[in-house]
Amino acid sequence: MIRTVGVDGFVISFGDKLHEASNRAALAFRAAIEDARIDGVLETSSTLVSAYVRFDPLACSHADLHLRLSRLIDAQDWAMAVLPQGRRFWRVPVVLGGAHGPQLALAAQAAGLTEAEAILSISQSRLRVQTIGFAPGMPYLGELPGAWDIPRKTDLNPKVPAGGLCVALRQLVLFPVETQTGWHHIGQTAVRVFDAQADAPFMLRPGDEVQFSPVGPQDLAPLFNAPNGGAEVEMMP
């Protein structure tokens, strides 16, 4: 579905709820628009299930771009598309539970798991950066196994620190700054997903994959002085 956004934008949606295929489609379609280098297109981005295109109406008419986007949509089954090149795989150290993840037990109970089972489930899940949003550089990571389809808390956490790992709705999020949230705070990392002074301010990009590696509380402090908070990265084929 193509929808008009103001006088200079389109949103192309691939579903009305998040699942792997709709997110794959959004990522792949956004990359295809970039690769097409359409005259007049100024900016693209992707959300959980949609791609956004902003264009210069003086360089590209609304009707012409709508037609090109429609033809691109019809060119293939985007739910089965190959994900974009240049994606990276990150292994991120995390302390799960205890003082650094005070709501792990509550979240595990909501998921029907013991704390040990919850830690195993989280650490065995290789998750895609589905989109960046809410705060600068903040990744939405998913999807976790179905047991983690748990709601947000009904009350707010008054203060989740930067690097805090939270869970709800089969997704994990990493907070770039100290934040109030209704998500369950289950762990702590030393990564900085947003650094305004860096050449690339966002550490993670949509389409990257992330796996969390549990470490002990005593291991956390040194990681704050390590490159990328101790996270290891490699290019994906």
N, CA, C and O of each residue as an XYZ file, in Angstrom:
948
protein
N       0.841     -1.196      0.000
C       0.000      0.000      0.000
C       0.875      1.245      0.000
O       1.795      1.371      0.808
N       0.580      2.164     -0.915
C       1.291      3.434     -0.972
C       0.373      4.534     -0.445
O      -0.763      4.683     -0.896
N       0.881      5.295      0.509
C       0.109      6.412      1.047
C       0.903      7.702      0.890
O       2.129      7.716      1.004
N       0.179      8.781      0.627
C       0.798     10.087      0.486
C       1.037     10.704      1.855
O       0.180     10.635      2.736
N       2.221     11.313      2.028
C       2.560     12.021      3.258
C       2.917     13.448      2.882
O       4.012     13.704      2.382
N       2.009     14.369      3.116
C       2.234     15.752      2.746
C       2.371     15.909      1.241
O       1.812     15.129      0.471
N       3.119     16.923      0.829
C       3.294     17.193     -0.600
C       4.572     16.578     -1.150
O       4.804     16.617     -2.359
N       5.411     16.004     -0.275
C       6.719     15.561     -0.748
C       7.119     14.189     -0.202
O       8.308     13.888     -0.095
N       6.125     13.351      0.148
C       6.500     12.066      0.705
C       5.507     10.961      0.418
O       4.329     11.198      0.149
N       6.026      9.738      0.484
C       5.199      8.534      0.391
C       5.615      7.567      1.499
O       6.788      7.484      1.866
N       4.634      6.845      2.017
C       4.892      5.714      2.904
C       4.375      4.462      2.214
O       3.219      4.399      1.795
N       5.251      3.464      2.102
C       4.893      2.200      1.478
C       4.849      1.151      2.577
O       5.882      0.821      3.160
N       3.666      0.623      2.865
C       3.473     -0.302      3.987
C       3.334     -1.731      3.486
O       2.711     -1.991      2.456
N       3.932     -2.655      4.242
C       3.913     -4.071      3.880
C       3.176     -4.926      4.911
O       3.336     -6.146      4.938
N       2.383     -4.295      5.743
C       1.597     -5.032      6.719
C       1.076     -4.090      7.778
O       1.563     -2.969      7.922
N       0.073     -4.553      8.527
C      -0.471     -3.730      9.597
C       0.003     -4.181     10.968
O      -0.424     -3.631     11.983
N       0.892     -5.187     11.011
C       1.492     -5.608     12.274
C       2.868     -6.182     11.979
O       3.155     -6.617     10.864
N       3.710     -6.173     13.002
C       5.079     -6.621     12.830
C       5.167     -8.135     12.716
O       4.618     -8.861     13.544
N       5.859     -8.605     11.688
C       6.343     -9.980     11.631
C       7.568     -9.977     10.730
O       7.867     -8.968     10.091
N       8.275    -11.090     10.674
C       9.549    -11.137      9.972
C       9.413    -10.708      8.518
O      10.229     -9.933      8.021
N       8.391    -11.203      7.836
C       8.236    -10.931      6.417
C       7.980     -9.453      6.138
O       8.527     -8.907      5.180
N       7.160     -8.797      6.954
C       6.866     -7.382      6.715
C       8.091     -6.515      6.989
O       8.323     -5.527      6.293
N       8.874     -6.881      8.000
C      10.088     -6.131      8.271
C      11.130     -6.354      7.179
O      11.804     -5.412      6.760
N      11.264     -7.588      6.719
C      12.173     -7.903      5.611
C      11.795     -7.073      4.371
O      12.657     -6.503      3.702
N      10.506     -7.023      4.090
C      10.043     -6.271      2.931
C      10.389     -4.792      3.050
O      10.853     -4.185      2.084
N      10.168     -4.208      4.226
C      10.457     -2.792      4.425
C      11.939     -2.495      4.237
O      12.300     -1.507      3.597
N      12.797     -3.347      4.794
C      14.239     -3.138      4.677
C      14.701     -3.297      3.231
O      15.468     -2.478      2.725
N      14.231     -4.354      2.572
C      14.658     -4.629      1.202
C      14.138     -3.576      0.238
O      14.860     -3.164     -0.671
N      12.896     -3.131      0.419
C      12.321     -2.133     -0.487
C      13.032     -0.795     -0.340
O      13.303     -0.121     -1.333
N      13.334     -0.412      0.892
C      14.071      0.838      1.099
C      15.427      0.764      0.396
O      15.838      1.733     -0.242
N      16.131     -0.374      0.501
C      17.421     -0.527     -0.156
C      17.276     -0.463     -1.677
O      18.135      0.089     -2.366
N      16.184     -1.031     -2.196
C      15.963     -1.012     -3.645
C      15.743      0.414     -4.150
O      16.213      0.770     -5.231
N      15.038      1.221     -3.380
C      14.842      2.626     -3.766
C      16.186      3.349     -3.805
O      16.469      4.104     -4.736
N      17.015      3.106     -2.778
C      18.342      3.723     -2.757
C      19.149      3.294     -3.981
O      19.800      4.118     -4.624
N      19.101      2.007     -4.296
C      19.876      1.488     -5.431
C      19.377      2.051     -6.769
O      20.157      2.215     -7.708
N      18.085      2.340     -6.848
C      17.513      2.838     -8.099
C      17.955      4.262     -8.426
O      17.888      4.686     -9.580
N      18.404      4.996     -7.418
C      18.888      6.379     -7.612
C      17.913      7.206     -8.456
O      18.281      7.781     -9.480
N      16.678      7.247     -7.999
C      15.618      7.956     -8.724
C      15.824      9.460     -8.598
O      15.962      9.984     -7.493
N      15.844     10.146     -9.730
C      15.995     11.598     -9.712
C      14.904     12.237     -8.868
O      13.722     11.933     -9.028
N      15.307     13.118     -7.975
C      14.352     13.840     -7.146
C      14.136     13.237     -5.774
O      13.626     13.919     -4.884
N      14.508     11.981     -5.572
C      14.363     11.374     -4.244
C      15.453     11.923     -3.336
O      16.638     11.835     -3.658
N      15.059     12.483     -2.211
C      15.980     13.157     -1.302
C      16.348     12.312     -0.096
O      17.451     12.438      0.437
N      15.437     11.454      0.339
C      15.647     10.752      1.602
C      14.787      9.505      1.639
O      13.660      9.501      1.143
N      15.322      8.442      2.232
C      14.529      7.242      2.505
C      14.801      6.786      3.927
O      15.850      7.086      4.497
N      13.857      6.066      4.488
C      14.051      5.431      5.789
C      13.083      4.261      5.884
O      12.194      4.112      5.046
N      13.260      3.432      6.907
C      12.347      2.304      7.096
C      11.910      2.247      8.543
O      12.643      2.639      9.451
N      10.692      1.748      8.744
C      10.152      1.509     10.080
C      10.014     -0.001     10.263
O      10.618     -0.771      9.516
N       9.237     -0.425     11.234
C       9.073     -1.856     11.471
C       8.480     -2.564     10.266
O       8.889     -3.679      9.939
N       7.502     -1.919      9.587
C       6.813     -2.596      8.481
C       6.659     -1.711      7.244
O       5.954     -2.092      6.310
N       7.294     -0.550      7.215
C       7.082      0.400      6.124
C       8.395      1.027      5.675
O       9.394      1.006      6.393
N       8.366      1.584      4.471
C       9.460      2.405      3.960
C       8.914      3.796      3.668
O       7.763      3.955      3.263
N       9.758      4.797      3.878
C       9.378      6.192      3.655
C      10.269      6.787      2.577
O      11.471      6.527      2.544
N       9.686      7.575      1.708
C      10.415      8.257      0.640
C      10.042      9.732      0.668
O       8.864     10.085      0.626
N      11.060     10.595      0.741
C      10.836     12.041      0.609
C      11.476     12.495     -0.693
O      12.587     12.082     -1.025
N      10.768     13.349     -1.429
C      11.242     13.752     -2.743
C      11.061     15.250     -2.958
O      10.341     15.919     -2.217
N      11.733     15.762     -3.993
C      11.627     17.166     -4.380
C      10.557     17.277     -5.460
O      10.791     16.836     -6.586
N       9.395     17.850     -5.161
C       8.313     17.934     -6.157
C       8.688     18.743     -7.393
O       8.040     18.609     -8.431
N       9.726     19.586     -7.303
C      10.154     20.360     -8.466
C      11.027     19.529     -9.401
O      11.188     19.867    -10.574
N      11.593     18.436     -8.875
C      12.465     17.590     -9.693
C      11.787     16.295    -10.120
O      12.233     15.630    -11.055
N      10.708     15.943     -9.432
C      10.042     14.660     -9.703
C       8.573     14.826     -9.352
O       8.238     15.124     -8.206
N       7.704     14.636    -10.320
C       6.287     14.859    -10.042
C       5.731     13.756     -9.147
O       6.219     12.626     -9.130
N       4.691     14.131     -8.406
C       4.014     13.190     -7.524
C       3.526     11.976     -8.309
O       3.707     10.841     -7.870
N       2.919     12.206     -9.445
C       2.344     11.108    -10.237
C       3.426     10.184    -10.783
O       3.276      8.963    -10.754
N       4.520     10.768    -11.283
C       5.588      9.952    -11.854
C       6.240      9.068    -10.794
O       6.510      7.893    -11.039
N       6.492      9.640     -9.615
C       7.135      8.843     -8.567
C       6.187      7.767     -8.054
O       6.619      6.647     -7.779
N       4.920      8.083     -7.922
C       3.933      7.081     -7.504
C       3.932      5.914     -8.484
O       3.858      4.756     -8.072
N       4.015      6.213     -9.777
C       4.028      5.155    -10.781
C       5.292      4.302    -10.651
O       5.219      3.075    -10.724
N       6.444      4.941    -10.461
C       7.693      4.186    -10.330
C       7.682      3.302     -9.090
O       8.138      2.160     -9.134
N       7.164      3.824     -7.991
C       7.081      3.039     -6.760
C       6.127      1.864     -6.938
O       6.403      0.766     -6.454
N       5.010      2.081     -7.626
C       4.049      1.003     -7.870
C       4.685     -0.108     -8.694
O       4.494     -1.290     -8.407
N       5.442      0.278     -9.720
C       6.106     -0.728    -10.551
C       7.161     -1.488     -9.752
O       7.336     -2.692     -9.934
N       7.855     -0.786     -8.878
C       8.873     -1.444     -8.054
C       8.223     -2.425     -7.081
O       8.745     -3.516     -6.856
N       7.087     -2.039     -6.506
C       6.365     -2.946     -5.618
C       5.974     -4.226     -6.343
O       6.074     -5.319     -5.785
N       5.523     -4.086     -7.605
C       5.044     -5.234     -8.375
C       6.175     -6.093     -8.948
O       5.924     -7.156     -9.515
N       7.425     -5.627     -8.797
C       8.538     -6.312     -9.443
C       8.878     -7.645     -8.797
O       9.445     -8.519     -9.452
N       8.542     -7.818     -7.519
C       8.841     -9.075     -6.836
C       8.019     -9.181     -5.560
O       7.327     -8.243     -5.164
N       8.110    -10.343     -4.927
C       7.484    -10.556     -3.624
C       8.462    -10.070     -2.564
O       9.412    -10.774     -2.219
N       8.232     -8.870     -2.049
C       9.185     -8.256     -1.136
C       9.273     -8.984      0.199
O      10.271     -8.852      0.907
N       8.247     -9.749      0.555
C       8.305    -10.536      1.792
C       9.335    -11.652      1.704
O       9.760    -12.193      2.725
N       9.738    -11.999      0.479
C      10.736    -13.043      0.264
C      12.059    -12.464     -0.235
O      12.950    -13.213     -0.636
N      12.191    -11.154     -0.214
C      13.362    -10.492     -0.798
C      14.627    -10.779      0.007
O      14.574    -11.059      1.204
N      15.751    -10.703     -0.674
C      17.050    -10.818     -0.015
C      17.290     -9.531      0.773
O      17.024     -8.435      0.280
N      17.788     -9.672      1.987
C      18.063     -8.491      2.803
C      19.248     -7.710      2.226
O      20.087     -8.279      1.527
N      19.315     -6.414      2.517
C      20.353     -5.572      1.922
C      21.770     -6.025      2.261
O      22.007     -6.654      3.293
N      22.714     -5.691      1.367
C      24.126     -5.937      1.616
C      24.654     -4.964      2.669
O      24.030     -3.944      2.963
N      25.814     -5.301      3.229
C      26.459     -4.403      4.185
C      25.983     -4.555      5.610
O      26.324     -3.745      6.471
N      25.198     -5.585      5.868
C      24.727     -5.791      7.244
C      25.857     -6.359      8.100
O      26.784     -6.995      7.600
N      25.749     -6.108      9.404
C      26.784     -6.540     10.337
C      26.182     -7.392     11.450
O      25.003     -7.261     11.780
N      27.003     -8.262     12.020
C      26.585     -9.098     13.147
C      27.369     -8.663     14.382
O      28.600     -8.643     14.378
N      26.638     -8.315     15.435
C      27.225     -7.816     16.681
C      27.011     -8.824     17.809
O      25.914     -9.359     17.970
N      28.056     -9.080     18.583
C      27.937     -9.825     19.845
C      28.136     -8.822     20.972
O      29.189     -8.196     21.086
N      27.108     -8.679     21.803
C      27.092     -7.617     22.811
C      27.082     -8.223     24.209
O      26.148     -8.949     24.551
N      28.106     -7.943     25.032
C      28.087     -8.420     26.419
C      26.978     -7.739     27.214
O      26.728     -6.544     27.053
N      26.321     -8.507     28.067
C      25.227     -7.962     28.868
C      25.173     -8.665     30.209
O      25.402     -9.872     30.299
N      24.869     -7.906     31.252
C      24.547     -8.474     32.563
C      23.037     -8.590     32.631
O      22.329     -7.590     32.510
N      22.542     -9.792     32.823
C      21.101    -10.028     32.873
C      20.672    -10.319     34.316
O      21.279    -11.140     35.004
N      19.622     -9.634     34.755
C      19.077     -9.861     36.080
C      19.857     -9.142     37.169
O      20.780     -8.376     36.891
N      19.468     -9.404     38.419
C      20.113     -8.765     39.553
C      19.862     -7.268     39.571
O      18.848     -6.796     39.057
N      20.790     -6.519     40.166
C      20.633     -5.075     40.275
C      20.665     -4.404     38.908
O      20.110     -3.319     38.739
N      21.312     -5.040     37.924
C      21.420     -4.452     36.591
C      20.233     -4.802     35.688
O      20.080     -4.230     34.609
N      19.408     -5.730     36.125
C      18.215     -6.098     35.363
C      17.096     -6.431     36.315
O      16.665     -7.581     36.396
N      16.613     -5.423     37.046
C      15.728     -5.677     38.194
C      14.377     -6.276     37.849
O      13.693     -6.774     38.743
N      13.962     -6.248     36.584
C      12.646     -6.789     36.226
C      12.740     -8.069     35.404
O      11.763     -8.471     34.770
N      13.907     -8.714     35.408
C      14.038     -9.965     34.677
C      13.076    -11.012     35.223
O      12.418    -11.707     34.449
N      12.985    -11.133     36.550
C      12.102    -12.139     37.142
C      10.649    -11.886     36.758
O       9.918    -12.826     36.445
N      10.224    -10.623     36.778
C       8.849    -10.277     36.420
C       8.576    -10.593     34.955
O       7.526    -11.139     34.617
N       9.521    -10.249     34.090
C       9.349    -10.513     32.666
C       9.350    -12.013     32.388
O       8.553    -12.501     31.587
N      10.247    -12.742     33.050
C      10.308    -14.193     32.868
C       8.999    -14.846     33.297
O       8.493    -15.734     32.611
N       8.458    -14.413     34.413
C       7.185    -14.950     34.893
C       6.076    -14.693     33.879
O       5.258    -15.575     33.615
N       6.046    -13.486     33.308
C       5.027    -13.164     32.308
C       5.178    -14.039     31.068
O       4.194    -14.340     30.393
N       6.414    -14.449     30.769
C       6.676    -15.298     29.607
C       6.535    -16.784     29.921
O       6.691    -17.624     29.035
N       6.234    -17.117     31.199
C       6.088    -18.510     31.596
C       7.420    -19.241     31.702
O       7.485    -20.453     31.496
N       8.487    -18.501     32.027
C       9.828    -19.064     32.105
C      10.425    -18.830     33.480
O      10.031    -17.904     34.188
N      11.381    -19.675     33.856
C      12.205    -19.381     35.016
C      13.243    -18.335     34.613
O      13.430    -18.069     33.425
N      13.911    -17.747     35.591
C      14.944    -16.772     35.257
C      16.058    -17.414     34.440
O      16.558    -16.813     33.490
N      16.447    -18.630     34.805
C      17.503    -19.318     34.053
C      17.061    -19.590     32.618
O      17.846    -19.434     31.683
N      15.807    -19.996     32.447
C      15.288    -20.231     31.091
C      15.211    -18.938     30.302
O      15.471    -18.925     29.099
N      14.853    -17.844     30.977
C      14.761    -16.554     30.306
C      16.130    -16.103     29.814
O      16.258    -15.634     28.683
N      17.153    -16.240     30.651
C      18.507    -15.854     30.263
C      18.977    -16.690     29.083
O      19.600    -16.167     28.159
N      18.685    -17.985     29.106
C      19.082    -18.858     28.002
C      18.363    -18.454     26.712
O      18.975    -18.398     25.646
N      17.064    -18.172     26.816
C      16.283    -17.783     25.650
C      16.808    -16.490     25.032
O      16.961    -16.394     23.814
N      17.084    -15.494     25.880
C      17.598    -14.214     25.390
C      18.960    -14.402     24.727
O      19.198    -13.888     23.634
N      19.846    -15.130     25.382
C      21.216    -15.234     24.890
C      21.336    -16.123     23.661
O      22.309    -16.003     22.916
N      20.381    -17.006     23.430
C      20.421    -17.872     22.252
C      19.749    -17.243     21.032
O      19.829    -17.789     19.932
N      19.096    -16.115     21.216
C      18.339    -15.480     20.128
C      19.225    -14.514     19.346
O      19.804    -13.581     19.903
N      19.312    -14.760     18.059
C      20.015    -13.834     17.154
C      18.947    -12.934     16.536
O      18.067    -13.406     15.816
N      19.030    -11.652     16.818
C      17.936    -10.729     16.549
C      18.321     -9.690     15.506
O      19.468     -9.247     15.441
N      17.353     -9.313     14.700
C      17.564     -8.292     13.675
C      17.249     -6.906     14.236
O      16.296     -6.736     14.998
N      18.052     -5.928     13.854
C      17.678     -4.533     14.103
C      16.563     -4.209     13.123
O      16.812     -3.983     11.939
N      15.338     -4.187     13.619
C      14.177     -4.021     12.744
C      14.002     -2.572     12.314
O      13.600     -2.286     11.186
N      14.308     -1.672     13.225
C      14.251     -0.247     12.914
C      14.976      0.502     14.016
O      15.276     -0.053     15.073
N      15.254      1.775     13.752
C      15.808      2.697     14.745
C      14.741      3.740     15.028
O      14.194      4.335     14.100
N      14.439      3.967     16.305
C      13.370      4.920     16.573
C      13.223      5.273     18.023
O      13.974      4.788     18.870
N      12.270      6.110     18.314
C      11.895      6.638     19.627
C      12.934      7.616     20.147
O      12.588      8.737     20.519
N      14.194      7.220     20.180
C      15.288      8.092     20.599
C      16.445      7.874     19.628
O      16.503      6.824     18.988
N      17.372      8.834     19.496
C      18.451      8.698     18.513
C      19.247      7.402     18.704
O      19.754      7.125     19.791
N      19.345      6.621     17.636
C      20.141      5.408     17.645
C      19.529      4.227     18.355
O      20.164      3.177     18.451
N      18.314      4.360     18.858
C      17.715      3.295     19.672
C      17.168      2.179     18.794
O      16.273      2.413     17.982
N      17.704      0.947     18.951
C      17.264     -0.152     18.095
C      16.083     -0.912     18.686
O      15.980     -1.098     19.898
N      15.200     -1.343     17.797
C      14.173     -2.325     18.131
C      14.651     -3.655     17.549
O      14.842     -3.776     16.339
N      14.842     -4.647     18.413
C      15.478     -5.912     18.051
C      14.475     -7.047     18.167
O      13.823     -7.204     19.200
N      14.351     -7.834     17.112
C      13.399     -8.932     17.187
C      13.575     -9.908     16.038
O      14.476     -9.770     15.211
N      12.688    -10.906     16.006
C      11.713    -11.142     17.060
C      12.203    -12.272     17.954
O      12.845    -13.219     17.500
N      11.878    -12.143     19.256
C      12.143    -13.199     20.224
C      11.129    -14.333     20.052
O      10.115    -14.150     19.378
N      11.387    -15.498     20.648
C      10.400    -16.584     20.609
C       9.035    -16.128     21.132
O       8.928    -15.145     21.864
N       8.001    -16.865     20.740
C       6.628    -16.467     21.033
C       6.311    -16.275     22.496
O       5.417    -15.498     22.833
N       7.024    -16.967     23.385
C       6.775    -16.809     24.820
C       6.965    -15.362     25.270
O       6.380    -14.929     26.263
N       7.797    -14.614     24.522
C       8.097    -13.241     24.915
C       7.083    -12.230     24.379
O       7.353    -11.029     24.392
N       5.947    -12.681     23.917
C       4.901    -11.754     23.488
C       4.165    -11.249     24.724
O       2.981    -11.519     24.924
N       4.899    -10.512     25.540
C       4.370    -10.011     26.814
C       4.128     -8.508     26.690
O       4.842     -7.831     25.949
N       3.136     -7.976     27.403
C       2.863     -6.538     27.297
C       3.891     -5.715     28.054
O       4.652     -6.234     28.871
N       3.896     -4.434     27.768
C       4.670     -3.514     28.591
C       4.090     -3.482     30.000
O       2.968     -3.934     30.226
N       4.851     -2.952     30.938
C       4.362     -2.786     32.300
C       3.249     -1.729     32.320
O       3.192     -0.859     31.451
N       2.383     -1.815     33.305
C       1.300     -0.827     33.426
C       1.772      0.447     34.109
O       1.082      1.465     34.061
N       2.955      0.405     34.753
C       3.531      1.595     35.361
C       4.893      1.858     34.728
O       5.476      0.972     34.103
N       5.389      3.064     34.890
C       6.655      3.450     34.271
C       7.838      3.112     35.163
O       7.791      3.291     36.380
N       8.902      2.618     34.535
C      10.200      2.619     35.193
C      10.685      4.067     35.206
O      10.791      4.677     34.142
N      10.978      4.631     36.361
C      11.349      6.043     36.391
C      12.701      6.334     35.763
O      12.948      7.460     35.331
N      13.602      5.318     35.702
C      14.942      5.633     35.237
C      15.646      4.354     34.781
O      16.203      3.630     35.605
N      15.627      4.072     33.487
C      16.454      3.014     32.914
C      17.712      3.682     32.370
O      17.601      4.610     31.569
N      18.901      3.246     32.771
C      20.122      3.938     32.347
C      20.451      3.710     30.885
O      19.943      2.778     30.262
N      21.302      4.566     30.340
C      21.822      4.356     28.986
C      22.465      2.969     28.920
O      23.178      2.554     29.833
N      22.194      2.264     27.818
C      22.706      0.898     27.684
C      21.818     -0.143     28.327
O      22.120     -1.335     28.264
N      20.719      0.287     28.950
C      19.793     -0.654     29.565
C      19.081     -1.487     28.507
O      18.678     -0.973     27.463
N      18.933     -2.776     28.789
C      18.257     -3.706     27.884
C      16.875     -3.999     28.442
O      16.733     -4.395     29.599
N      15.847     -3.801     27.604
C      14.464     -3.975     28.053
C      13.708     -4.863     27.068
O      14.093     -4.992     25.906
N      12.614     -5.478     27.558
C      11.879     -6.434     26.743
C      10.380     -6.194     26.850
O       9.875     -5.794     27.899
N       9.680     -6.444     25.754
C       8.216     -6.510     25.666
C       7.883     -6.832     24.214
O       8.688     -6.581     23.317
N       6.709     -7.383     23.987
C       6.161     -7.526     22.633
C       7.105     -8.281     21.692
O       7.197     -7.950     20.509
N       7.802     -9.289     22.211
C       8.733    -10.121     21.442
C       9.925     -9.329     20.905
O      10.579     -9.745     19.948
N      10.195     -8.189     21.530
C      11.312     -7.356     21.099
C      12.177     -6.958     22.289
O      11.724     -6.912     23.433
N      13.446     -6.671     21.974
C      14.351     -6.050     22.927
C      14.661     -4.645     22.432
O      14.699     -4.397     21.227
N      14.879     -3.733     23.361
C      15.342     -2.393     23.018
C      16.542     -2.049     23.892
O      16.637     -2.474     25.043
N      17.451     -1.270     23.319
C      18.622     -0.753     24.031
C      18.499      0.760     24.090
O      18.361      1.413     23.056
N      18.548      1.318     25.287
C      18.317      2.753     25.415
C      19.615      3.538     25.258
O      20.629      3.189     25.862
N      19.587      4.604     24.446
C      20.785      5.415     24.235
C      21.055      6.404     25.371
O      22.194      6.823     25.578
N      20.016      6.769     26.094
C      20.137      7.727     27.196
C      19.250      7.245     28.332
O      18.378      6.397     28.142
N      19.485      7.795     29.508
C      18.636      7.475     30.658
C      17.193      7.867     30.331
O      16.932      8.991     29.903
N      16.256      6.930     30.535
C      14.907      7.094     29.999
C      13.859      6.489     30.923
O      14.094      5.460     31.557
N      12.703      7.137     30.992
C      11.523      6.501     31.565
C      10.926      5.552     30.529
O      10.948      5.847     29.334
N      10.398      4.422     30.976
C       9.816      3.484     30.025
C       8.880      2.517     30.720
O       8.984      2.284     31.925
N       7.966      1.957     29.945
C       7.107      0.897     30.444
C       7.629     -0.486     30.101
O       7.040     -1.491     30.498
N       8.749     -0.544     29.352
C       9.341     -1.836     29.020
C      10.021     -2.429     30.257
O      10.444     -1.697     31.151
N      10.120     -3.758     30.300
C      10.734     -4.458     31.435
C      12.251     -4.353     31.345
O      12.847     -4.774     30.354
N      12.871     -3.795     32.371
C      14.325     -3.627     32.407
C      14.959     -4.938     32.880
O      14.848     -5.301     34.050
N      15.628     -5.645     31.957
C      16.136     -6.992     32.272
C      17.655     -7.089     32.269
O      18.198     -8.113     32.682
N      18.359     -6.052     31.814
C      19.808     -6.181     31.758
C      20.492     -4.858     31.497
O      19.849     -3.828     31.294
N      21.825     -4.913     31.506
C      22.632     -3.706     31.308
C      23.835     -4.031     30.439
O      24.532     -5.021     30.660
N      24.070     -3.175     29.443
C      25.253     -3.259     28.608
C      26.079     -1.990     28.802
O      25.649     -1.038     29.453
N      27.286     -2.006     28.214
C      28.141     -0.813     28.229
C      28.178     -0.139     26.872
O      28.943      0.806     26.678
N      27.369     -0.601     25.924
C      27.416     -0.024     24.584
C      26.756      1.353     24.557
O      25.835      1.648     25.319
N      27.265      2.180     23.647
C      26.666      3.488     23.389
C      26.074      3.422     21.990
O      26.796      3.543     21.001
N      24.782      3.233     21.906
C      24.169      3.101     20.584
C      24.037      4.455     19.889
O      23.737      4.513     18.697
N      24.259      5.538     20.625
C      24.260      6.875     20.022
C      25.402      7.684     20.587
O      25.533      7.830     21.802
N      26.240      8.216     19.692
C      27.346      9.081     20.080
C      27.390     10.239     19.098
O      27.851     10.085     17.967
N      26.910     11.395     19.531
C      26.784     12.551     18.632
C      28.132     13.010     18.088
O      28.181     13.672     17.051
N      29.230     12.672     18.768
C      30.548     13.128     18.335
C      31.216     12.165     17.362
O      32.246     12.498     16.777
N      30.652     10.988     17.181
C      31.272      9.981     16.320
C      31.002     10.281     14.853
O      30.031     10.956     14.512
N      31.887      9.763     13.978
C      31.672      9.928     12.534
C      30.361      9.271     12.109
O      29.635      9.800     11.267
N      30.066      8.113     12.701
C      28.777      7.434     12.487
C      28.055      7.426     13.832
O      28.292      6.531     14.643
N      27.179      8.402     14.089
C      26.590      8.550     15.429
C      25.799      7.333     15.908
O      25.747      7.064     17.108
N      25.179      6.592     14.977
C      24.397      5.416     15.365
C      25.283      4.182     15.263
O      25.838      3.904     14.200
N      25.419      3.447     16.351
C      26.232      2.234     16.340
C      25.603      1.151     15.476
O      26.307      0.453     14.747
N      24.292      1.005     15.550
C      23.572     -0.055     14.842
C      22.778      0.522     13.674
O      22.371      1.684     13.692
N      22.565     -0.316     12.659
C      21.782      0.087     11.495
C      20.658     -0.921     11.266
O      20.825     -2.100     11.577
N      19.513     -0.484     10.726
C      18.459     -1.438     10.386
C      19.003     -2.546      9.484
O      19.700     -2.282      8.505
N      18.672     -3.789      9.834
C      19.171     -4.944      9.097
C      20.347     -5.619      9.769
O      20.589     -6.799      9.519
N      21.099     -4.910     10.624
C      22.143     -5.557     11.412
C      21.526     -6.647     12.279
O      20.320     -6.638     12.527
N      22.344     -7.578     12.737
C      21.881     -8.610     13.665
C      22.703     -8.539     14.946
O      23.879     -8.176     14.931
N      22.061     -8.892     16.047
C      22.655     -8.754     17.377
C      22.380    -10.006     18.183
O      21.276    -10.551     18.151
N      23.401    -10.461     18.913
C      23.214    -11.530     19.893
C      23.872    -11.090     21.193
O      24.987    -10.568     21.188
N      23.180    -11.303     22.297
C      23.665    -10.863     23.608
C      24.364    -12.012     24.319
O      23.855    -13.131     24.378
N      25.547    -11.709     24.861
C      26.361    -12.704     25.563
C      26.388    -12.364     27.044
O      26.941    -11.329     27.417
N      25.806    -13.205     27.910
C      25.776    -12.889     29.342
C      27.178    -12.855     29.956
O      28.019    -13.711     29.680
N      27.401    -11.846     30.793
C      28.632    -11.735     31.578
C      28.237    -11.458     33.030
O      27.085    -11.130     33.314
N      29.191    -11.592     33.940
C      28.924    -11.345     35.347
C      28.925     -9.866     35.679
O      29.507     -9.070     34.943
N      28.280     -9.481     36.782
C      28.247     -8.061     37.178
C      29.645     -7.464     37.325
O      29.849     -6.284     37.043
N      30.608     -8.276     37.766
C      31.971     -7.783     37.957
C      32.668     -7.457     36.634
O      33.683     -6.762     36.613
N      32.115     -7.963     35.544
C      32.733     -7.732     34.230
C      32.235     -6.461     33.556
O      32.776     -6.054     32.528
N      31.216     -5.834     34.119
C      30.575     -4.720     33.415
C      31.425     -3.458     33.419
O      31.586     -2.829     32.373
N      31.970     -3.073     34.562
C      32.677     -1.797     34.677
C      33.800     -1.648     33.651
O      33.884     -0.596     33.018
N      34.676     -2.652     33.449
C      35.751     -2.478     32.456
C      35.231     -2.288     31.031
O      35.909     -1.683     30.199
N      34.039     -2.797     30.749
C      33.510     -2.707     29.395
C      33.178     -1.274     28.990
O      33.149     -0.956     27.801
N      32.927     -0.409     29.973
C      32.613      0.982     29.644
C      33.813      1.695     29.024
O      33.648      2.716     28.356
N      35.023      1.164     29.241
C      36.220      1.756     28.656
C      36.693      1.008     27.418
O      37.698      1.382     26.814
N      35.978     -0.045     27.037
C      36.353     -0.833     25.872
C      35.694     -0.275     24.611
O      34.608      0.298     24.693
N      36.331     -0.431     23.444
C      35.682      0.008     22.201
C      34.323     -0.660     22.023
O      34.182     -1.866     22.225
N      33.335      0.130     21.648
C      31.968     -0.370     21.429
C      31.400     -1.077     22.657
O      30.568     -1.975     22.532
N      31.851     -0.669     23.843
C      31.336     -1.279     25.065
C      31.607     -2.773     25.149
O      30.862     -3.519     25.784
N      32.690     -3.201     24.494
C      33.032     -4.630     24.494
C      32.341     -5.435     23.411
O      32.575     -6.637     23.291
N      31.491     -4.792     22.620
C      30.797     -5.516     21.550
C      31.769     -5.873     20.420
O      32.634     -5.073     20.064
N      31.624     -7.058     19.867
C      32.423     -7.501     18.728
C      31.549     -7.494     17.483
O      30.366     -7.825     17.550
N      32.128     -7.118     16.350
C      31.347     -6.964     15.133
C      32.048     -7.624     13.964
O      33.277     -7.612     13.884
N      31.275     -8.197     13.058
C      31.795     -8.758     11.820
C      30.796     -8.502     10.706
O      29.593     -8.394     10.943
N      31.309     -8.407      9.492
C      30.436     -8.220      8.338
C      29.723     -9.528      8.026
O      30.283    -10.614      8.177
N      28.476     -9.397      7.589
C      27.697    -10.568      7.205
C      27.796    -10.772      5.702
O      27.877     -9.797      4.954
N      27.790    -12.039      5.238
C      27.876    -12.297      3.798
C      26.612    -11.838      3.067
O      26.517    -11.981      1.848
